[in-house]
Amino acid sequence: MEFLNFALIFTTGFLVLRRPEKESLAFRLLLLSAALTAFLFFVGSRGSVLPPFNY
C-alpha cells in the first residue's frame, strides 16, 4: 500500500510538471493519496496491541 501511495504522489508531480492542463486530475490524485495515508494510519493504530501513541 505504501508503494501505491508513492506512485500516486509521483504521478501527481509528473502531471503538474509535464502536463499542467491536467491539474484537476493531479489534485484529485493528491487527495486520494492523503485519504489513503489517513486510512493506513487508522488501520495500523486501531489494530495495535499497544495503546495509541504510547510506544
C-alpha positions in Angstrom: 0.0 0.0 0.0 2.9 2.4 0.7 4.1 1.8 -2.9 0.7 2.7 -4.2 0.8 5.9 -2.2 4.3 6.7 -3.6 3.1 6.0 -7.1 0.1 8.4 -6.7 2.4 11.2 -5.4 4.9 10.6 -8.2 2.1 10.7 -10.8 0.8 13.9 -9.3 4.2 15.5 -9.5 4.6 14.3 -13.1 1.2 15.7 -14.1 1.9 19.1 -12.6 5.3 19.5 -14.1 4.8 17.9 -17.5 1.1 18.4 -18.2 -0.3 21.5 -16.5 -3.7 21.2 -18.2 -4.3 18.0 -16.2 -4.1 19.9 -12.9 -7.5 18.9 -11.7 -6.7 15.2 -12.1 -3.4 15.8 -10.2 -5.3 17.4 -7.4 -7.8 14.5 -7.2 -4.8 12.1 -7.1 -3.2 14.1 -4.3 -6.5 14.0 -2.3 -6.7 10.2 -2.9 -3.1 9.8 -1.6 -3.9 11.8 1.5 -7.0 9.7 2.2 -5.0 6.5 1.7 -2.4 7.7 4.1 -5.0 8.6 6.8 -6.7 5.2 6.2 -3.5 3.3 6.6 -2.7 5.2 9.8 -6.1 4.5 11.3 -5.9 0.8 10.4 -2.4 0.5 11.8 -3.1 2.3 15.0 -6.5 0.8 15.7 -5.4 -2.8 15.4 -2.3 -2.2 17.5 -1.8 -4.2 20.7 -0.2 -1.2 22.4 -2.3 1.9 23.3 -2.1 4.5 20.5 0.8 7.0 20.6 2.4 5.2 23.7 5.2 3.2 22.2 
